[in-house]
């Protein structure tokens, strides 16, 4: 598995980083969700012809579903 350096190592120095496993990063993203946005513009001779705005939500179903109410007998 790949290892990235995204999380701070200690509260004393927020600029130092420790390795984070890719699977841990993916687990956190799916648990909370992330939105990716972008814009694409097709232009010829500085004339905008086509503009596309993109938005994608990446999350697990459990993170998006509201908690179920407990049934009372």
LUMNUDO-714631 format. One record per atom (N, C-alpha, C): residue number from 1; chain; atom name; z, y, x. Coordinates in Angstrom, 1 decimal, always signed. Example, Ala and Ser with C-alpha at 12.3 -4.5 7.8 and 13.67 -1.06 7.14 Angstrom:
BEGIN
+-----+------+------+--------+--------+--------+
| pos | unit | site |     pz |     py |     px |
+-----+------+------+--------+--------+--------+
|   1 |    A |    N |   +7.8 |   -5.7 |  +13.2 |
|   1 |    A |   CA |   +7.8 |   -4.5 |  +12.3 |
|   1 |    A |    C |   +7.8 |   -3.3 |  +13.2 |
|   2 |    A |    N |   +7.1 |   -2.2 |  +12.8 |
|   2 |    A |   CA |   +7.1 |   -1.1 |  +13.7 |
|   2 |    A |    C |   +7.9 |   +0.0 |  +12.9 |
+-----+------+------+--------+--------+--------+
//
This chain:
BEGIN
+-----+------+------+--------+--------+--------+
| pos | unit | site |     pz |     py |     px |
+-----+------+------+--------+--------+--------+
|   1 |    A |    N |   +0.0 |   -1.2 |   +0.8 |
|   1 |    A |   CA |   +0.0 |   +0.0 |   +0.0 |
|   1 |    A |    C |   +0.0 |   +1.2 |   +0.9 |
|   2 |    A |    N |   -0.6 |   +2.3 |   +0.4 |
|   2 |    A |   CA |   -0.7 |   +3.5 |   +1.1 |
|   2 |    A |    C |   +0.6 |   +4.3 |   +1.0 |
|   3 |    A |    N |   +0.9 |   +5.1 |   +2.0 |
|   3 |    A |   CA |   +2.2 |   +5.9 |   +2.0 |
|   3 |    A |    C |   +1.8 |   +7.3 |   +2.1 |
|   4 |    A |    N |   +2.3 |   +8.2 |   +1.2 |
|   4 |    A |   CA |   +2.1 |   +9.6 |   +1.3 |
|   4 |    A |    C |   +3.4 |  +10.3 |   +1.6 |
|   5 |    A |    N |   +3.3 |  +11.6 |   +2.0 |
|   5 |    A |   CA |   +4.5 |  +12.3 |   +2.3 |
|   5 |    A |    C |   +4.6 |  +13.5 |   +1.4 |
|   6 |    A |    N |   +5.2 |  +13.3 |   +0.2 |
|   6 |    A |   CA |   +5.2 |  +14.4 |   -0.8 |
|   6 |    A |    C |   +6.6 |  +14.8 |   -1.2 |
|   7 |    A |    N |   +7.6 |  +14.0 |   -1.0 |
|   7 |    A |   CA |   +9.0 |  +14.3 |   -1.5 |
|   7 |    A |    C |   +9.8 |  +14.9 |   -0.3 |
|   8 |    A |    N |  +10.7 |  +15.9 |   -0.6 |
|   8 |    A |   CA |  +11.6 |  +16.4 |   +0.5 |
|   8 |    A |    C |  +12.5 |  +15.3 |   +1.0 |
|   9 |    A |    N |  +12.9 |  +15.4 |   +2.2 |
|   9 |    A |   CA |  +13.7 |  +14.4 |   +2.9 |
|   9 |    A |    C |  +15.2 |  +14.7 |   +2.5 |
|  10 |    A |    N |  +15.6 |  +16.0 |   +2.6 |
|  10 |    A |   CA |  +17.0 |  +16.3 |   +2.2 |
|  10 |    A |    C |  +17.1 |  +17.6 |   +1.6 |
|  11 |    A |    N |  +18.2 |  +17.9 |   +1.0 |
|  11 |    A |   CA |  +18.4 |  +19.2 |   +0.3 |
|  11 |    A |    C |  +18.7 |  +20.3 |   +1.3 |
|  12 |    A |    N |  +19.1 |  +19.9 |   +2.6 |
|  12 |    A |   CA |  +19.3 |  +20.9 |   +3.6 |
|  12 |    A |    C |  +18.1 |  +21.6 |   +4.0 |
|  13 |    A |    N |  +17.0 |  +20.9 |   +4.2 |
|  13 |    A |   CA |  +15.7 |  +21.5 |   +4.7 |
|  13 |    A |    C |  +14.6 |  +21.0 |   +3.7 |
|  14 |    A |    N |  +14.2 |  +21.9 |   +2.8 |
|  14 |    A |   CA |  +13.2 |  +21.5 |   +1.8 |
|  14 |    A |    C |  +11.8 |  +21.3 |   +2.4 |
|  15 |    A |    N |  +11.6 |  +21.8 |   +3.6 |
|  15 |    A |   CA |  +10.3 |  +21.7 |   +4.2 |
|  15 |    A |    C |  +10.0 |  +20.4 |   +5.0 |
|  16 |    A |    N |  +11.1 |  +19.6 |   +5.2 |
|  16 |    A |   CA |  +10.9 |  +18.3 |   +5.8 |
|  16 |    A |    C |  +10.5 |  +17.3 |   +4.7 |
|  17 |    A |    N |   +9.7 |  +16.3 |   +5.1 |
|  17 |    A |   CA |   +9.2 |  +15.3 |   +4.1 |
|  17 |    A |    C |   +9.5 |  +13.9 |   +4.5 |
|  18 |    A |    N |   +9.6 |  +13.0 |   +3.5 |
|  18 |    A |   CA |   +9.8 |  +11.6 |   +3.8 |
|  18 |    A |    C |   +8.7 |  +10.9 |   +3.2 |
|  19 |    A |    N |   +8.4 |   +9.7 |   +3.7 |
|  19 |    A |   CA |   +7.3 |   +8.9 |   +3.1 |
|  19 |    A |    C |   +7.6 |   +8.4 |   +1.7 |
|  20 |    A |    N |   +6.6 |   +8.5 |   +0.8 |
|  20 |    A |   CA |   +6.8 |   +8.0 |   -0.6 |
|  20 |    A |    C |   +5.7 |   +6.9 |   -0.8 |
|  21 |    A |    N |   +6.0 |   +5.8 |   -1.3 |
|  21 |    A |   CA |   +5.1 |   +4.7 |   -1.6 |
|  21 |    A |    C |   +4.2 |   +5.2 |   -2.7 |
|  22 |    A |    N |   +2.9 |   +4.8 |   -2.6 |
|  22 |    A |   CA |   +2.0 |   +5.2 |   -3.7 |
|  22 |    A |    C |   +2.3 |   +4.6 |   -5.0 |
|  23 |    A |    N |   +2.9 |   +3.5 |   -5.0 |
|  23 |    A |   CA |   +3.3 |   +2.9 |   -6.3 |
|  23 |    A |    C |   +4.5 |   +3.6 |   -7.0 |
|  24 |    A |    N |   +5.4 |   +4.2 |   -6.1 |
|  24 |    A |   CA |   +6.5 |   +5.0 |   -6.7 |
|  24 |    A |    C |   +5.9 |   +6.3 |   -7.2 |
|  25 |    A |    N |   +4.9 |   +6.9 |   -6.6 |
|  25 |    A |   CA |   +4.3 |   +8.1 |   -7.1 |
|  25 |    A |    C |   +3.6 |   +7.9 |   -8.4 |
|  26 |    A |    N |   +2.8 |   +6.8 |   -8.5 |
|  26 |    A |   CA |   +2.1 |   +6.4 |   -9.7 |
|  26 |    A |    C |   +3.1 |   +6.2 |  -10.8 |
|  27 |    A |    N |   +4.2 |   +5.5 |  -10.5 |
|  27 |    A |   CA |   +5.2 |   +5.2 |  -11.6 |
|  27 |    A |    C |   +5.8 |   +6.5 |  -12.1 |
|  28 |    A |    N |   +6.1 |   +7.5 |  -11.3 |
|  28 |    A |   CA |   +6.6 |   +8.8 |  -11.7 |
|  28 |    A |    C |   +5.6 |   +9.5 |  -12.5 |
|  29 |    A |    N |   +4.3 |   +9.5 |  -12.1 |
|  29 |    A |   CA |   +3.3 |  +10.2 |  -12.8 |
|  29 |    A |    C |   +3.1 |   +9.6 |  -14.2 |
|  30 |    A |    N |   +3.1 |   +8.3 |  -14.3 |
|  30 |    A |   CA |   +2.9 |   +7.7 |  -15.6 |
|  30 |    A |    C |   +4.1 |   +7.9 |  -16.5 |
|  31 |    A |    N |   +5.3 |   +8.0 |  -16.0 |
|  31 |    A |   CA |   +6.5 |   +8.1 |  -16.8 |
|  31 |    A |    C |   +6.6 |   +9.5 |  -17.4 |
|  32 |    A |    N |   +6.1 |  +10.5 |  -16.6 |
|  32 |    A |   CA |   +6.2 |  +11.9 |  -17.1 |
|  32 |    A |    C |   +4.9 |  +12.4 |  -17.6 |
|  33 |    A |    N |   +3.8 |  +12.0 |  -17.1 |
|  33 |    A |   CA |   +2.5 |  +12.5 |  -17.4 |
|  33 |    A |    C |   +2.1 |  +13.7 |  -16.6 |
|  34 |    A |    N |   +0.8 |  +13.8 |  -16.5 |
|  34 |    A |   CA |   +0.2 |  +14.9 |  -15.7 |
|  34 |    A |    C |   -1.1 |  +15.4 |  -16.3 |
|  35 |    A |    N |   -1.4 |  +16.6 |  -16.3 |
|  35 |    A |   CA |   -2.6 |  +17.2 |  -16.9 |
|  35 |    A |    C |   -3.5 |  +17.7 |  -15.7 |
|  36 |    A |    N |   -4.7 |  +17.2 |  -15.7 |
|  36 |    A |   CA |   -5.7 |  +17.7 |  -14.7 |
|  36 |    A |    C |   -6.8 |  +18.5 |  -15.4 |
|  37 |    A |    N |   -7.0 |  +19.7 |  -14.9 |
|  37 |    A |   CA |   -8.0 |  +20.6 |  -15.4 |
|  37 |    A |    C |   -9.0 |  +21.0 |  -14.4 |
|  38 |    A |    N |  -10.2 |  +21.4 |  -14.9 |
|  38 |    A |   CA |  -11.2 |  +21.8 |  -13.9 |
|  38 |    A |    C |  -12.3 |  +22.5 |  -14.7 |
|  39 |    A |    N |  -13.1 |  +23.3 |  -14.0 |
|  39 |    A |   CA |  -14.3 |  +24.0 |  -14.5 |
|  39 |    A |    C |  -15.5 |  +23.7 |  -13.6 |
|  40 |    A |    N |  -16.6 |  +23.4 |  -14.3 |
|  40 |    A |   CA |  -17.8 |  +23.2 |  -13.6 |
|  40 |    A |    C |  -18.9 |  +24.2 |  -14.1 |
|  41 |    A |    N |  -19.5 |  +24.9 |  -13.2 |
|  41 |    A |   CA |  -20.5 |  +25.9 |  -13.6 |
|  41 |    A |    C |  -21.8 |  +25.6 |  -12.9 |
|  42 |    A |    N |  -22.9 |  +25.4 |  -13.6 |
|  42 |    A |   CA |  -24.2 |  +25.2 |  -13.1 |
|  42 |    A |    C |  -24.9 |  +26.6 |  -13.1 |
|  43 |    A |    N |  -25.3 |  +27.1 |  -11.9 |
|  43 |    A |   CA |  -26.0 |  +28.4 |  -11.8 |
|  43 |    A |    C |  -27.2 |  +28.3 |  -10.9 |
|  44 |    A |    N |  -28.2 |  +29.1 |  -11.3 |
|  44 |    A |   CA |  -29.4 |  +29.2 |  -10.4 |
|  44 |    A |    C |  -29.6 |  +30.7 |  -10.2 |
|  45 |    A |    N |  -29.7 |  +31.1 |   -9.0 |
|  45 |    A |   CA |  -30.0 |  +32.5 |   -8.6 |
|  45 |    A |    C |  -28.9 |  +33.4 |   -9.2 |
|  46 |    A |    N |  -27.6 |  +33.0 |   -9.1 |
|  46 |    A |   CA |  -26.4 |  +33.7 |   -9.6 |
|  46 |    A |    C |  -26.5 |  +34.0 |  -11.1 |
|  47 |    A |    N |  -27.2 |  +33.2 |  -11.8 |
|  47 |    A |   CA |  -27.2 |  +33.2 |  -13.3 |
|  47 |    A |    C |  -26.6 |  +31.9 |  -13.8 |
|  48 |    A |    N |  -25.4 |  +32.1 |  -14.5 |
|  48 |    A |   CA |  -24.7 |  +30.9 |  -15.0 |
|  48 |    A |    C |  -25.5 |  +30.3 |  -16.2 |
|  49 |    A |    N |  -25.9 |  +29.0 |  -16.0 |
|  49 |    A |   CA |  -26.7 |  +28.3 |  -17.1 |
|  49 |    A |    C |  -25.8 |  +27.5 |  -18.0 |
|  50 |    A |    N |  -24.9 |  +26.7 |  -17.3 |
|  50 |    A |   CA |  -24.0 |  +25.8 |  -18.0 |
|  50 |    A |    C |  -22.6 |  +25.9 |  -17.5 |
|  51 |    A |    N |  -21.7 |  +25.9 |  -18.4 |
|  51 |    A |   CA |  -20.2 |  +25.9 |  -18.0 |
|  51 |    A |    C |  -19.5 |  +24.9 |  -18.8 |
|  52 |    A |    N |  -18.8 |  +24.0 |  -18.1 |
|  52 |    A |   CA |  -18.1 |  +22.9 |  -18.7 |
|  52 |    A |    C |  -16.6 |  +23.0 |  -18.2 |
|  53 |    A |    N |  -15.7 |  +23.0 |  -19.2 |
|  53 |    A |   CA |  -14.3 |  +23.0 |  -18.9 |
|  53 |    A |    C |  -13.7 |  +21.6 |  -19.2 |
|  54 |    A |    N |  -13.0 |  +21.1 |  -18.3 |
|  54 |    A |   CA |  -12.5 |  +19.7 |  -18.4 |
|  54 |    A |    C |  -11.0 |  +19.7 |  -18.4 |
|  55 |    A |    N |  -10.4 |  +18.9 |  -19.2 |
|  55 |    A |   CA |   -8.9 |  +18.7 |  -19.3 |
|  55 |    A |    C |   -8.7 |  +17.2 |  -19.5 |
|  56 |    A |    N |   -7.8 |  +16.6 |  -18.7 |
|  56 |    A |   CA |   -7.5 |  +15.2 |  -18.8 |
|  56 |    A |    C |   -6.0 |  +15.0 |  -18.7 |
|  57 |    A |    N |   -5.5 |  +14.2 |  -19.7 |
|  57 |    A |   CA |   -4.0 |  +13.9 |  -19.7 |
|  57 |    A |    C |   -3.9 |  +12.5 |  -19.2 |
|  58 |    A |    N |   -3.1 |  +12.3 |  -18.2 |
|  58 |    A |   CA |   -2.8 |  +10.9 |  -17.7 |
|  58 |    A |    C |   -1.3 |  +10.7 |  -17.9 |
|  59 |    A |    N |   -1.0 |   +9.7 |  -18.7 |
|  59 |    A |   CA |   +0.4 |   +9.3 |  -18.9 |
|  59 |    A |    C |   +0.4 |   +7.9 |  -19.6 |
|  60 |    A |    N |   +1.5 |   +7.3 |  -19.5 |
|  60 |    A |   CA |   +1.7 |   +6.0 |  -20.2 |
|  60 |    A |    C |   +1.9 |   +6.2 |  -21.7 |
|  61 |    A |    N |   +1.7 |   +5.2 |  -22.5 |
|  61 |    A |   CA |   +1.8 |   +5.3 |  -23.9 |
|  61 |    A |    C |   +3.3 |   +5.5 |  -24.2 |
|  62 |    A |    N |   +4.2 |   +4.9 |  -23.5 |
|  62 |    A |   CA |   +5.6 |   +5.0 |  -23.7 |
|  62 |    A |    C |   +6.1 |   +6.5 |  -23.5 |
|  63 |    A |    N |   +5.5 |   +7.2 |  -22.6 |
|  63 |    A |   CA |   +5.9 |   +8.6 |  -22.3 |
|  63 |    A |    C |   +5.4 |   +9.5 |  -23.4 |
|  64 |    A |    N |   +4.3 |   +9.1 |  -24.1 |
|  64 |    A |   CA |   +3.8 |  +10.0 |  -25.1 |
|  64 |    A |    C |   +4.3 |   +9.7 |  -26.5 |
|  65 |    A |    N |   +4.7 |   +8.5 |  -26.8 |
|  65 |    A |   CA |   +5.2 |   +8.1 |  -28.1 |
|  65 |    A |    C |   +6.6 |   +8.6 |  -28.4 |
|  66 |    A |    N |   +6.8 |   +9.1 |  -29.6 |
|  66 |    A |   CA |   +8.2 |   +9.6 |  -29.9 |
|  66 |    A |    C |   +9.1 |   +8.4 |  -30.0 |
|  67 |    A |    N |  +10.4 |   +8.6 |  -29.6 |
|  67 |    A |   CA |  +11.3 |   +7.4 |  -29.7 |
|  67 |    A |    C |  +11.5 |   +7.0 |  -31.1 |
|  68 |    A |    N |  +11.6 |   +5.7 |  -31.3 |
|  68 |    A |   CA |  +11.7 |   +5.1 |  -32.7 |
|  68 |    A |    C |  +13.1 |   +5.3 |  -33.2 |
|  69 |    A |    N |  +13.3 |   +5.6 |  -34.4 |
|  69 |    A |   CA |  +14.6 |   +5.8 |  -35.0 |
|  69 |    A |    C |  +15.2 |   +4.4 |  -35.3 |
|  70 |    A |    N |  +16.4 |   +4.2 |  -35.0 |
|  70 |    A |   CA |  +17.1 |   +2.9 |  -35.2 |
|  70 |    A |    C |  +17.2 |   +2.7 |  -36.7 |
|  71 |    A |    N |  +16.9 |   +1.5 |  -37.2 |
|  71 |    A |   CA |  +17.0 |   +1.1 |  -38.6 |
|  71 |    A |    C |  +18.5 |   +0.9 |  -38.9 |
|  72 |    A |    N |  +18.9 |   +1.4 |  -40.0 |
|  72 |    A |   CA |  +20.3 |   +1.2 |  -40.5 |
|  72 |    A |    C |  +20.2 |   +0.3 |  -41.7 |
|  73 |    A |    N |  +21.1 |   -0.7 |  -41.7 |
|  73 |    A |   CA |  +21.1 |   -1.7 |  -42.9 |
|  73 |    A |    C |  +21.7 |   -1.1 |  -44.1 |
+-----+------+------+--------+--------+--------+
//
